[in-house]
């Protein structure tokens, strides 16, 4: 059993993050991408998200929705699916966060995984020039 992961973004970012993660880790189970285009009606976006959440969360361990931007349409639509202990939303998705989500979601509760990813995503932002100066 594992927590399902749905990445939701503007245009194709969610799909590309998923493709990059699969390139690094190989095929993924219980992970889906939903890309919301400017021309996509909100009700269609909600339907796609609902399908994705149902599909990846079918094991019953919950689903975490990772979105690109707080206050954007993907996050606003995703927030409608919030359900304590069942569906959580975390904004600011990046590739390190998604890779960590896939690796850390087994034997983890939804709240614990969300807190871990929030911290991990922030700490994955680095400035290489500062690291090189320390050497």
N, CA, C and O atoms as CSV, one atom per row, in Angstrom:
chain,resi,resn,atom,element,x,y,z
A,1,UNK,N,N,0.854,-1.180,0.000
A,1,UNK,CA,C,0.000,0.000,0.000
A,1,UNK,C,C,0.899,1.242,0.000
A,1,UNK,O,O,1.967,1.267,0.612
A,2,UNK,N,N,0.419,2.277,-0.716
A,2,UNK,CA,C,1.197,3.510,-0.801
A,2,UNK,C,C,0.266,4.693,-1.078
A,2,UNK,O,O,-0.865,4.528,-1.536
A,3,UNK,N,N,0.764,5.856,-0.793
A,3,UNK,CA,C,0.031,7.090,-1.054
A,3,UNK,C,C,0.130,7.400,-2.543
A,3,UNK,O,O,1.208,7.321,-3.131
A,4,UNK,N,N,-1.003,7.752,-3.148
A,4,UNK,CA,C,-1.022,8.147,-4.548
A,4,UNK,C,C,-0.548,9.581,-4.710
A,4,UNK,O,O,-0.677,10.395,-3.796
A,5,UNK,N,N,-0.002,9.883,-5.872
A,5,UNK,CA,C,0.522,11.229,-6.154
A,5,UNK,C,C,-0.076,11.732,-7.463
A,5,UNK,O,O,-0.036,11.041,-8.481
A,6,UNK,N,N,-0.631,12.939,-7.427
A,6,UNK,CA,C,-1.124,13.605,-8.632
A,6,UNK,C,C,-0.405,14.939,-8.735
A,6,UNK,O,O,-0.383,15.715,-7.780
A,7,UNK,N,N,0.181,15.204,-9.892
A,7,UNK,CA,C,0.830,16.491,-10.152
A,7,UNK,C,C,-0.114,17.288,-11.039
A,7,UNK,O,O,-0.537,16.802,-12.088
A,8,UNK,N,N,-0.447,18.506,-10.628
A,8,UNK,CA,C,-1.377,19.355,-11.368
A,8,UNK,C,C,-0.685,20.681,-11.656
A,8,UNK,O,O,-0.127,21.314,-10.760
A,9,UNK,N,N,-0.730,21.094,-12.933
A,9,UNK,CA,C,-0.030,22.326,-13.294
A,9,UNK,C,C,-0.706,23.048,-14.442
A,9,UNK,O,O,-1.652,22.556,-15.058
A,10,UNK,N,N,-0.187,24.226,-14.701
A,10,UNK,CA,C,-0.531,24.955,-15.908
A,10,UNK,C,C,0.127,24.237,-17.089
A,10,UNK,O,O,1.209,23.665,-16.957
A,11,UNK,N,N,-0.529,24.274,-18.219
A,11,UNK,CA,C,-0.090,23.646,-19.478
A,11,UNK,C,C,0.595,22.300,-19.245
A,11,UNK,O,O,0.049,21.485,-18.501
A,12,UNK,N,N,1.737,22.025,-19.826
A,12,UNK,CA,C,2.322,20.690,-19.799
A,12,UNK,C,C,3.341,20.429,-18.714
A,12,UNK,O,O,3.999,19.389,-18.742
A,13,UNK,N,N,3.500,21.326,-17.759
A,13,UNK,CA,C,4.528,21.158,-16.734
A,13,UNK,C,C,4.354,19.860,-15.948
A,13,UNK,O,O,5.338,19.166,-15.694
A,14,UNK,N,N,3.145,19.522,-15.563
A,14,UNK,CA,C,2.902,18.302,-14.783
A,14,UNK,C,C,3.351,17.072,-15.558
A,14,UNK,O,O,4.006,16.191,-15.002
A,15,UNK,N,N,3.001,17.010,-16.836
A,15,UNK,CA,C,3.409,15.868,-17.660
A,15,UNK,C,C,4.925,15.777,-17.763
A,15,UNK,O,O,5.487,14.685,-17.684
A,16,UNK,N,N,5.584,16.903,-17.937
A,16,UNK,CA,C,7.037,16.900,-18.092
A,16,UNK,C,C,7.738,16.531,-16.786
A,16,UNK,O,O,8.749,15.830,-16.809
A,17,UNK,N,N,7.219,16.990,-15.658
A,17,UNK,CA,C,7.798,16.581,-14.375
A,17,UNK,C,C,7.660,15.075,-14.184
A,17,UNK,O,O,8.579,14.418,-13.693
A,18,UNK,N,N,6.516,14.535,-14.570
A,18,UNK,CA,C,6.294,13.098,-14.471
A,18,UNK,C,C,7.250,12.341,-15.407
A,18,UNK,O,O,7.829,11.327,-15.017
A,19,UNK,N,N,7.410,12.834,-16.628
A,19,UNK,CA,C,8.338,12.195,-17.563
A,19,UNK,C,C,9.772,12.224,-17.038
A,19,UNK,O,O,10.492,11.232,-17.147
A,20,UNK,N,N,10.185,13.343,-16.477
A,20,UNK,CA,C,11.541,13.454,-15.938
A,20,UNK,C,C,11.735,12.496,-14.763
A,20,UNK,O,O,12.788,11.872,-14.635
A,21,UNK,N,N,10.736,12.381,-13.923
A,21,UNK,CA,C,10.820,11.460,-12.782
A,21,UNK,C,C,10.930,10.019,-13.257
A,21,UNK,O,O,11.707,9.236,-12.710
A,22,UNK,N,N,10.147,9.671,-14.280
A,22,UNK,CA,C,10.217,8.319,-14.831
A,22,UNK,C,C,11.564,8.054,-15.508
A,22,UNK,O,O,12.058,6.927,-15.476
A,23,UNK,N,N,12.147,9.056,-16.105
A,23,UNK,CA,C,13.465,8.908,-16.713
A,23,UNK,C,C,14.497,8.547,-15.647
A,23,UNK,O,O,15.392,7.737,-15.886
A,24,UNK,N,N,14.364,9.151,-14.478
A,24,UNK,CA,C,15.310,8.930,-13.384
A,24,UNK,C,C,15.008,7.642,-12.622
A,24,UNK,O,O,15.923,6.882,-12.307
A,25,UNK,N,N,13.719,7.387,-12.319
A,25,UNK,CA,C,13.345,6.267,-11.451
A,25,UNK,C,C,12.765,5.058,-12.174
A,25,UNK,O,O,12.666,3.977,-11.593
A,26,UNK,N,N,12.383,5.232,-13.428
A,26,UNK,CA,C,11.710,4.155,-14.140
A,26,UNK,C,C,10.202,4.298,-14.019
A,26,UNK,O,O,9.716,5.295,-13.484
A,27,UNK,N,N,9.453,3.312,-14.512
A,27,UNK,CA,C,7.986,3.391,-14.488
A,27,UNK,C,C,7.450,3.575,-13.066
A,27,UNK,O,O,7.963,2.999,-12.106
A,28,UNK,N,N,6.420,4.382,-12.965
A,28,UNK,CA,C,5.839,4.718,-11.663
A,28,UNK,C,C,4.429,4.157,-11.539
A,28,UNK,O,O,3.675,4.120,-12.511
A,29,UNK,N,N,4.086,3.723,-10.333
A,29,UNK,CA,C,2.732,3.263,-10.042
A,29,UNK,C,C,2.035,4.305,-9.178
A,29,UNK,O,O,2.665,4.973,-8.359
A,30,UNK,N,N,0.744,4.432,-9.370
A,30,UNK,CA,C,-0.094,5.323,-8.568
A,30,UNK,C,C,0.392,6.768,-8.610
A,30,UNK,O,O,0.408,7.463,-7.594
A,31,UNK,N,N,0.789,7.209,-9.810
A,31,UNK,CA,C,1.199,8.599,-10.037
A,31,UNK,C,C,0.534,9.064,-11.327
A,31,UNK,O,O,0.523,8.337,-12.321
A,32,UNK,N,N,-0.017,10.271,-11.310
A,32,UNK,CA,C,-0.688,10.807,-12.497
A,32,UNK,C,C,-0.388,12.289,-12.631
A,32,UNK,O,O,-0.036,12.963,-11.662
A,33,UNK,N,N,-0.535,12.779,-13.851
A,33,UNK,CA,C,-0.347,14.202,-14.137
A,33,UNK,C,C,-1.624,14.757,-14.741
A,33,UNK,O,O,-2.277,14.106,-15.557
A,34,UNK,N,N,-1.968,15.963,-14.332
A,34,UNK,CA,C,-3.100,16.684,-14.911
A,34,UNK,C,C,-2.593,18.066,-15.294
A,34,UNK,O,O,-2.149,18.837,-14.444
A,35,UNK,N,N,-2.667,18.363,-16.577
A,35,UNK,CA,C,-2.237,19.670,-17.066
A,35,UNK,C,C,-3.472,20.486,-17.445
A,35,UNK,O,O,-4.347,20.017,-18.172
A,36,UNK,N,N,-3.521,21.688,-16.947
A,36,UNK,CA,C,-4.672,22.554,-17.185
A,36,UNK,C,C,-4.265,23.635,-18.179
A,36,UNK,O,O,-3.379,24.449,-17.916
A,37,UNK,N,N,-4.926,23.620,-19.309
A,37,UNK,CA,C,-4.655,24.548,-20.392
A,37,UNK,C,C,-5.577,25.756,-20.267
A,37,UNK,O,O,-6.645,25.665,-19.661
A,38,UNK,N,N,-5.179,26.852,-20.822
A,38,UNK,CA,C,-5.972,28.087,-20.790
A,38,UNK,C,C,-7.370,27.892,-21.363
A,38,UNK,O,O,-8.334,28.485,-20.879
A,39,UNK,N,N,-7.477,27.061,-22.393
A,39,UNK,CA,C,-8.765,26.854,-23.055
A,39,UNK,C,C,-9.604,25.747,-22.417
A,39,UNK,O,O,-10.721,25.490,-22.866
A,40,UNK,N,N,-9.089,25.093,-21.386
A,40,UNK,CA,C,-9.803,23.997,-20.753
A,40,UNK,C,C,-10.878,24.538,-19.807
A,40,UNK,O,O,-10.564,25.303,-18.895
A,41,UNK,N,N,-12.118,24.160,-20.009
A,41,UNK,CA,C,-13.162,24.584,-19.076
A,41,UNK,C,C,-12.885,24.039,-17.668
A,41,UNK,O,O,-12.362,22.934,-17.518
A,42,UNK,N,N,-13.232,24.808,-16.660
A,42,UNK,CA,C,-12.973,24.425,-15.278
A,42,UNK,C,C,-13.630,23.086,-14.941
A,42,UNK,O,O,-13.035,22.263,-14.246
A,43,UNK,N,N,-14.852,22.863,-15.427
A,43,UNK,CA,C,-15.524,21.599,-15.115
A,43,UNK,C,C,-14.785,20.405,-15.718
A,43,UNK,O,O,-14.788,19.326,-15.126
A,44,UNK,N,N,-14.157,20.573,-16.874
A,44,UNK,CA,C,-13.366,19.506,-17.492
A,44,UNK,C,C,-12.110,19.264,-16.656
A,44,UNK,O,O,-11.735,18.114,-16.428
A,45,UNK,N,N,-11.465,20.318,-16.203
A,45,UNK,CA,C,-10.276,20.181,-15.362
A,45,UNK,C,C,-10.630,19.447,-14.065
A,45,UNK,O,O,-9.879,18.579,-13.620
A,46,UNK,N,N,-11.755,19.787,-13.468
A,46,UNK,CA,C,-12.188,19.114,-12.240
A,46,UNK,C,C,-12.445,17.630,-12.491
A,46,UNK,O,O,-12.087,16.790,-11.665
A,47,UNK,N,N,-13.057,17.307,-13.616
A,47,UNK,CA,C,-13.320,15.905,-13.954
A,47,UNK,C,C,-12.016,15.129,-14.118
A,47,UNK,O,O,-11.889,14.011,-13.619
A,48,UNK,N,N,-11.051,15.719,-14.816
A,48,UNK,CA,C,-9.766,15.049,-15.008
A,48,UNK,C,C,-9.052,14.837,-13.681
A,48,UNK,O,O,-8.460,13.784,-13.445
A,49,UNK,N,N,-9.110,15.838,-12.824
A,49,UNK,CA,C,-8.474,15.721,-11.519
A,49,UNK,C,C,-9.181,14.663,-10.670
A,49,UNK,O,O,-8.532,13.865,-9.993
A,50,UNK,N,N,-10.483,14.663,-10.711
A,50,UNK,CA,C,-11.248,13.661,-9.945
A,50,UNK,C,C,-10.889,12.241,-10.396
A,50,UNK,O,O,-10.720,11.351,-9.562
A,51,UNK,N,N,-10.774,12.029,-11.692
A,51,UNK,CA,C,-10.379,10.710,-12.218
A,51,UNK,C,C,-8.987,10.335,-11.735
A,51,UNK,O,O,-8.758,9.208,-11.297
A,52,UNK,N,N,-8.061,11.279,-11.814
A,52,UNK,CA,C,-6.681,11.011,-11.401
A,52,UNK,C,C,-6.604,10.676,-9.918
A,52,UNK,O,O,-5.921,9.726,-9.534
A,53,UNK,N,N,-7.294,11.441,-9.083
A,53,UNK,CA,C,-7.293,11.189,-7.636
A,53,UNK,C,C,-7.885,9.815,-7.338
A,53,UNK,O,O,-7.351,9.073,-6.513
A,54,UNK,N,N,-8.971,9.481,-7.997
A,54,UNK,CA,C,-9.588,8.161,-7.797
A,54,UNK,C,C,-8.656,7.039,-8.225
A,54,UNK,O,O,-8.550,6.019,-7.544
A,55,UNK,N,N,-7.987,7.226,-9.344
A,55,UNK,CA,C,-7.109,6.195,-9.876
A,55,UNK,C,C,-5.894,5.953,-8.980
A,55,UNK,O,O,-5.608,4.808,-8.630
A,56,UNK,N,N,-5.187,6.999,-8.610
A,56,UNK,CA,C,-3.959,6.818,-7.826
A,56,UNK,C,C,-4.233,6.540,-6.353
A,56,UNK,O,O,-3.382,5.987,-5.657
A,57,UNK,N,N,-5.402,6.915,-5.879
A,57,UNK,CA,C,-5.727,6.736,-4.465
A,57,UNK,C,C,-6.537,5.498,-4.162
A,57,UNK,O,O,-7.053,5.353,-3.054
A,58,UNK,N,N,-6.658,4.605,-5.121
A,58,UNK,CA,C,-7.532,3.456,-4.941
A,58,UNK,C,C,-7.072,2.487,-3.861
A,58,UNK,O,O,-7.877,1.693,-3.375
A,59,UNK,N,N,-5.784,2.529,-3.466
A,59,UNK,CA,C,-5.301,1.660,-2.389
A,59,UNK,C,C,-5.831,2.075,-1.024
A,59,UNK,O,O,-5.829,1.278,-0.086
A,60,UNK,N,N,-6.284,3.317,-0.910
A,60,UNK,CA,C,-6.869,3.756,0.345
A,60,UNK,C,C,-5.915,4.395,1.328
A,60,UNK,O,O,-6.308,4.710,2.451
A,61,UNK,N,N,-4.643,4.599,0.925
A,61,UNK,CA,C,-3.688,5.249,1.818
A,61,UNK,C,C,-3.702,6.759,1.676
A,61,UNK,O,O,-2.985,7.457,2.393
A,62,UNK,N,N,-4.505,7.269,0.767
A,62,UNK,CA,C,-4.609,8.702,0.557
A,62,UNK,C,C,-3.905,9.134,-0.715
A,62,UNK,O,O,-3.219,8.355,-1.378
A,63,UNK,N,N,-4.101,10.399,-1.027
A,63,UNK,CA,C,-3.525,10.987,-2.228
A,63,UNK,C,C,-2.982,12.359,-1.884
A,63,UNK,O,O,-3.625,13.140,-1.183
A,64,UNK,N,N,-1.790,12.642,-2.386
A,64,UNK,CA,C,-1.232,13.986,-2.268
A,64,UNK,C,C,-1.239,14.606,-3.658
A,64,UNK,O,O,-0.766,14.006,-4.623
A,65,UNK,N,N,-1.781,15.810,-3.742
A,65,UNK,CA,C,-1.805,16.565,-4.986
A,65,UNK,C,C,-0.714,17.625,-4.898
A,65,UNK,O,O,-0.728,18.474,-4.006
A,66,UNK,N,N,0.227,17.566,-5.829
A,66,UNK,CA,C,1.318,18.536,-5.891
A,66,UNK,C,C,1.012,19.516,-7.012
A,66,UNK,O,O,0.879,19.113,-8.167
A,67,UNK,N,N,0.899,20.793,-6.687
A,67,UNK,CA,C,0.555,21.796,-7.692
A,67,UNK,C,C,1.715,22.769,-7.904
A,67,UNK,O,O,2.641,22.849,-7.097
A,68,UNK,N,N,1.635,23.500,-9.011
A,68,UNK,CA,C,2.753,24.365,-9.378
A,68,UNK,C,C,2.784,25.713,-8.667
A,68,UNK,O,O,3.865,26.199,-8.334
A,69,UNK,N,N,1.639,26.325,-8.427
A,69,UNK,CA,C,1.643,27.715,-7.983
A,69,UNK,C,C,0.465,28.005,-7.060
A,69,UNK,O,O,-0.691,27.821,-7.443
A,70,UNK,N,N,0.761,28.461,-5.841
A,70,UNK,CA,C,-0.297,28.832,-4.919
A,70,UNK,C,C,-1.107,29.982,-5.511
A,70,UNK,O,O,-0.536,30.962,-5.989
A,71,UNK,N,N,-2.413,29.867,-5.482
A,71,UNK,CA,C,-3.302,30.902,-5.999
A,71,UNK,C,C,-3.654,30.723,-7.457
A,71,UNK,O,O,-4.538,31.413,-7.966
A,72,UNK,N,N,-2.977,29.804,-8.149
A,72,UNK,CA,C,-3.272,29.552,-9.553
A,72,UNK,C,C,-4.441,28.591,-9.699
A,72,UNK,O,O,-4.849,27.939,-8.738
A,73,UNK,N,N,-4.966,28.513,-10.898
A,73,UNK,CA,C,-6.103,27.645,-11.172
A,73,UNK,C,C,-5.855,26.187,-10.781
A,73,UNK,O,O,-6.741,25.577,-10.182
A,74,UNK,N,N,-4.699,25.599,-11.088
A,74,UNK,CA,C,-4.485,24.209,-10.673
A,74,UNK,C,C,-4.624,24.011,-9.157
A,74,UNK,O,O,-5.209,23.024,-8.710
A,75,UNK,N,N,-4.090,24.942,-8.376
A,75,UNK,CA,C,-4.197,24.833,-6.924
A,75,UNK,C,C,-5.618,25.104,-6.451
A,75,UNK,O,O,-6.125,24.411,-5.568
A,76,UNK,N,N,-6.254,26.101,-7.031
A,76,UNK,CA,C,-7.621,26.421,-6.626
A,76,UNK,C,C,-8.566,25.256,-6.884
A,76,UNK,O,O,-9.418,24.950,-6.050
A,77,UNK,N,N,-8.421,24.614,-8.020
A,77,UNK,CA,C,-9.262,23.450,-8.321
A,77,UNK,C,C,-8.903,22.293,-7.394
A,77,UNK,O,O,-9.788,21.607,-6.884
A,78,UNK,N,N,-7.614,22.076,-7.178
A,78,UNK,CA,C,-7.170,20.984,-6.308
A,78,UNK,C,C,-7.665,21.151,-4.879
A,78,UNK,O,O,-7.985,20.168,-4.211
A,79,UNK,N,N,-7.729,22.390,-4.410
A,79,UNK,CA,C,-8.172,22.652,-3.035
A,79,UNK,C,C,-9.591,22.160,-2.788
A,79,UNK,O,O,-9.958,21.865,-1.651
A,80,UNK,N,N,-10.384,22.070,-3.838
A,80,UNK,CA,C,-11.746,21.562,-3.688
A,80,UNK,C,C,-11.765,20.077,-3.329
A,80,UNK,O,O,-12.786,19.564,-2.871
A,81,UNK,N,N,-10.648,19.388,-3.533
A,81,UNK,CA,C,-10.562,17.955,-3.249
A,81,UNK,C,C,-9.971,17.671,-1.866
A,81,UNK,O,O,-9.888,16.513,-1.455
A,82,UNK,N,N,-9.563,18.713,-1.150
A,82,UNK,CA,C,-9.000,18.520,0.187
A,82,UNK,C,C,-9.964,17.728,1.061
A,82,UNK,O,O,-11.156,18.024,1.135
A,83,UNK,N,N,-9.414,16.720,1.716
A,83,UNK,CA,C,-10.215,15.903,2.635
A,83,UNK,C,C,-9.231,15.346,3.660
A,83,UNK,O,O,-8.404,14.496,3.333
A,84,UNK,N,N,-9.323,15.822,4.888
A,84,UNK,CA,C,-8.344,15.478,5.907
A,84,UNK,C,C,-8.114,13.973,5.998
A,84,UNK,O,O,-9.052,13.186,6.128
A,85,UNK,N,N,-6.844,13.599,5.927
A,85,UNK,CA,C,-6.465,12.205,6.018
A,85,UNK,C,C,-6.670,11.400,4.746
A,85,UNK,O,O,-6.303,10.227,4.680
A,86,UNK,N,N,-7.266,12.043,3.719
A,86,UNK,CA,C,-7.559,11.333,2.469
A,86,UNK,C,C,-6.871,12.007,1.280
A,86,UNK,O,O,-6.213,11.342,0.481
A,87,UNK,N,N,-7.026,13.332,1.166
A,87,UNK,CA,C,-6.406,14.092,0.082
A,87,UNK,C,C,-5.771,15.350,0.670
A,87,UNK,O,O,-6.416,16.108,1.394
A,88,UNK,N,N,-4.506,15.555,0.350
A,88,UNK,CA,C,-3.775,16.740,0.788
A,88,UNK,C,C,-3.235,17.439,-0.448
A,88,UNK,O,O,-3.006,16.802,-1.476
A,89,UNK,N,N,-3.029,18.755,-0.351
A,89,UNK,CA,C,-2.492,19.552,-1.453
A,89,UNK,C,C,-1.228,20.260,-0.969
A,89,UNK,O,O,-1.196,20.818,0.128
A,90,UNK,N,N,-0.193,20.227,-1.801
A,90,UNK,CA,C,1.050,20.926,-1.512
A,90,UNK,C,C,1.448,21.687,-2.770
A,90,UNK,O,O,1.496,21.106,-3.855
A,91,UNK,N,N,1.733,22.974,-2.639
A,91,UNK,CA,C,2.060,23.801,-3.803
A,91,UNK,C,C,3.576,23.942,-3.959
A,91,UNK,O,O,4.344,23.620,-3.052
A,92,UNK,N,N,3.983,24.432,-5.132
A,92,UNK,CA,C,5.390,24.682,-5.406
A,92,UNK,C,C,6.149,23.440,-5.837
A,92,UNK,O,O,7.342,23.312,-5.560
A,93,UNK,N,N,5.474,22.534,-6.505
A,93,UNK,CA,C,6.122,21.282,-6.897
A,93,UNK,C,C,7.386,21.531,-7.711
A,93,UNK,O,O,7.426,22.412,-8.569
A,94,UNK,N,N,8.409,20.745,-7.428
A,94,UNK,CA,C,9.627,20.754,-8.232
A,94,UNK,C,C,10.089,19.312,-8.398
A,94,UNK,O,O,9.565,18.414,-7.738
A,95,UNK,N,N,11.045,19.087,-9.257
A,95,UNK,CA,C,11.485,17.734,-9.562
A,95,UNK,C,C,12.030,17.007,-8.329
A,95,UNK,O,O,11.660,15.853,-8.115
A,96,UNK,N,N,12.888,17.620,-7.508
A,96,UNK,CA,C,13.346,16.906,-6.308
A,96,UNK,C,C,12.186,16.502,-5.392
A,96,UNK,O,O,12.199,15.411,-4.821
A,97,UNK,N,N,11.190,17.372,-5.253
A,97,UNK,CA,C,10.038,17.069,-4.411
A,97,UNK,C,C,9.272,15.869,-4.950
A,97,UNK,O,O,8.866,14.995,-4.183
A,98,UNK,N,N,9.073,15.821,-6.256
A,98,UNK,CA,C,8.331,14.715,-6.856
A,98,UNK,C,C,9.102,13.407,-6.723
A,98,UNK,O,O,8.514,12.371,-6.412
A,99,UNK,N,N,10.393,13.444,-6.952
A,99,UNK,CA,C,11.215,12.240,-6.791
A,99,UNK,C,C,11.143,11.741,-5.346
A,99,UNK,O,O,11.003,10.542,-5.107
A,100,UNK,N,N,11.238,12.645,-4.403
A,100,UNK,CA,C,11.157,12.279,-2.985
A,100,UNK,C,C,9.777,11.712,-2.652
A,100,UNK,O,O,9.665,10.744,-1.901
A,101,UNK,N,N,8.738,12.312,-3.209
A,101,UNK,CA,C,7.372,11.835,-2.953
A,101,UNK,C,C,7.209,10.385,-3.365
A,101,UNK,O,O,6.640,9.577,-2.631
A,102,UNK,N,N,7.710,10.067,-4.538
A,102,UNK,CA,C,7.585,8.708,-5.056
A,102,UNK,C,C,8.358,7.724,-4.185
A,102,UNK,O,O,7.901,6.604,-3.959
A,103,UNK,N,N,9.518,8.133,-3.698
A,103,UNK,CA,C,10.332,7.240,-2.888
A,103,UNK,C,C,9.921,7.132,-1.440
A,103,UNK,O,O,10.205,6.122,-0.796
A,104,UNK,N,N,9.258,8.147,-0.908
A,104,UNK,CA,C,8.960,8.189,0.528
A,104,UNK,C,C,7.506,7.882,0.870
A,104,UNK,O,O,7.127,7.959,2.038
A,105,UNK,N,N,6.694,7.540,-0.101
A,105,UNK,CA,C,5.252,7.415,0.146
A,105,UNK,C,C,4.808,6.062,0.660
A,105,UNK,O,O,3.641,5.898,1.016
A,106,UNK,N,N,5.698,5.092,0.711
A,106,UNK,CA,C,5.355,3.775,1.242
A,106,UNK,C,C,5.571,3.788,2.756
A,106,UNK,O,O,6.559,4.336,3.244
A,107,UNK,N,N,4.651,3.189,3.482
A,107,UNK,CA,C,4.735,3.131,4.947
A,107,UNK,C,C,4.815,4.521,5.584
A,107,UNK,O,O,5.534,4.731,6.561
A,108,UNK,N,N,4.077,5.446,5.022
A,108,UNK,CA,C,4.062,6.829,5.496
A,108,UNK,C,C,2.605,7.273,5.542
A,108,UNK,O,O,1.813,6.901,4.676
A,109,UNK,N,N,2.250,8.062,6.545
A,109,UNK,CA,C,0.893,8.595,6.525
A,109,UNK,C,C,0.872,9.893,5.717
A,109,UNK,O,O,1.912,10.509,5.488
A,110,UNK,N,N,-0.303,10.293,5.298
A,110,UNK,CA,C,-0.453,11.427,4.388
A,110,UNK,C,C,0.083,12.721,4.998
A,110,UNK,O,O,0.779,13.480,4.323
A,111,UNK,N,N,-0.229,12.975,6.246
A,111,UNK,CA,C,0.232,14.199,6.892
A,111,UNK,C,C,1.753,14.204,7.025
A,111,UNK,O,O,2.393,15.231,6.797
A,112,UNK,N,N,2.324,13.080,7.386
A,112,UNK,CA,C,3.775,12.982,7.518
A,112,UNK,C,C,4.486,13.183,6.193
A,112,UNK,O,O,5.505,13.870,6.125
A,113,UNK,N,N,3.942,12.575,5.127
A,113,UNK,CA,C,4.541,12.740,3.803
A,113,UNK,C,C,4.453,14.193,3.344
A,113,UNK,O,O,5.409,14.725,2.779
A,114,UNK,N,N,3.327,14.828,3.579
A,114,UNK,CA,C,3.161,16.221,3.172
A,114,UNK,C,C,4.171,17.125,3.872
A,114,UNK,O,O,4.785,17.983,3.238
A,115,UNK,N,N,4.340,16.935,5.171
A,115,UNK,CA,C,5.307,17.739,5.928
A,115,UNK,C,C,6.734,17.478,5.436
A,115,UNK,O,O,7.524,18.410,5.290
A,116,UNK,N,N,7.054,16.228,5.185
A,116,UNK,CA,C,8.382,15.873,4.680
A,116,UNK,C,C,8.656,16.546,3.342
A,116,UNK,O,O,9.731,17.108,3.130
A,117,UNK,N,N,7.676,16.487,2.438
A,117,UNK,CA,C,7.859,17.071,1.103
A,117,UNK,C,C,7.933,18.591,1.138
A,117,UNK,O,O,8.679,19.194,0.366
A,118,UNK,N,N,7.177,19.203,2.012
A,118,UNK,CA,C,7.233,20.665,2.139
A,118,UNK,C,C,8.649,21.101,2.505
A,118,UNK,O,O,9.197,22.021,1.898
A,119,UNK,N,N,9.230,20.449,3.483
A,119,UNK,CA,C,10.587,20.765,3.908
A,119,UNK,C,C,11.607,20.397,2.830
A,119,UNK,O,O,12.506,21.181,2.525
A,120,UNK,N,N,11.464,19.214,2.261
A,120,UNK,CA,C,12.411,18.726,1.274
A,120,UNK,C,C,12.433,19.608,0.021
A,120,UNK,O,O,13.504,19.928,-0.495
A,121,UNK,N,N,11.254,19.998,-0.465
A,121,UNK,CA,C,11.177,20.839,-1.660
A,121,UNK,C,C,11.870,22.173,-1.467
A,121,UNK,O,O,12.533,22.674,-2.375
A,122,UNK,N,N,11.715,22.751,-0.277
A,122,UNK,CA,C,12.371,24.027,0.011
A,122,UNK,C,C,13.884,23.862,0.111
A,122,UNK,O,O,14.641,24.698,-0.382
A,123,UNK,N,N,14.317,22.785,0.746
A,123,UNK,CA,C,15.752,22.554,0.923
A,123,UNK,C,C,16.448,22.098,-0.347
A,123,UNK,O,O,17.677,22.112,-0.415
A,124,UNK,N,N,15.684,21.692,-1.356
A,124,UNK,CA,C,16.275,21.260,-2.625
A,124,UNK,C,C,16.655,22.446,-3.509
A,124,UNK,O,O,17.279,22.270,-4.555
A,125,UNK,N,N,16.282,23.637,-3.091
A,125,UNK,CA,C,16.641,24.842,-3.840
A,125,UNK,C,C,18.030,25.265,-3.372
A,125,UNK,O,O,18.235,25.599,-2.205
A,126,UNK,N,N,18.968,25.244,-4.299
A,126,UNK,CA,C,20.356,25.529,-3.944
A,126,UNK,C,C,20.985,26.484,-4.946
A,126,UNK,O,O,20.532,26.625,-6.082
A,127,UNK,N,N,22.026,27.120,-4.489
A,127,UNK,CA,C,22.809,28.028,-5.325
A,127,UNK,C,C,24.213,27.436,-5.448
A,127,UNK,O,O,25.016,27.573,-4.525
A,128,UNK,N,N,24.526,26.777,-6.575
A,128,UNK,CA,C,25.805,26.103,-6.725
A,128,UNK,C,C,27.023,26.989,-6.459
A,128,UNK,O,O,28.028,26.517,-5.927
A,129,UNK,N,N,26.940,28.257,-6.823
A,129,UNK,CA,C,28.111,29.126,-6.595
A,129,UNK,C,C,28.443,29.241,-5.111
A,129,UNK,O,O,29.616,29.343,-4.752
A,130,UNK,N,N,27.436,29.226,-4.244
A,130,UNK,CA,C,27.701,29.275,-2.803
A,130,UNK,C,C,28.361,27.977,-2.334
A,130,UNK,O,O,29.251,28.008,-1.485
A,131,UNK,N,N,27.939,26.860,-2.871
A,131,UNK,CA,C,28.559,25.590,-2.515
A,131,UNK,C,C,30.023,25.540,-2.952
A,131,UNK,O,O,30.882,25.040,-2.225
A,132,UNK,N,N,30.293,26.063,-4.142
A,132,UNK,CA,C,31.661,26.058,-4.661
A,132,UNK,C,C,32.573,26.983,-3.865
A,132,UNK,O,O,33.763,26.701,-3.723
A,133,UNK,N,N,32.044,28.062,-3.352
A,133,UNK,CA,C,32.842,28.989,-2.535
A,133,UNK,C,C,33.307,28.346,-1.240
A,133,UNK,O,O,34.351,28.718,-0.704
A,134,UNK,N,N,32.550,27.392,-0.736
A,134,UNK,CA,C,32.873,26.742,0.538
A,134,UNK,C,C,33.983,25.700,0.396
A,134,UNK,O,O,34.554,25.256,1.392
A,135,UNK,N,N,34.281,25.319,-0.828
A,135,UNK,CA,C,35.261,24.248,-1.061
A,135,UNK,C,C,36.669,24.783,-0.943
A,135,UNK,O,O,37.631,24.033,-1.106
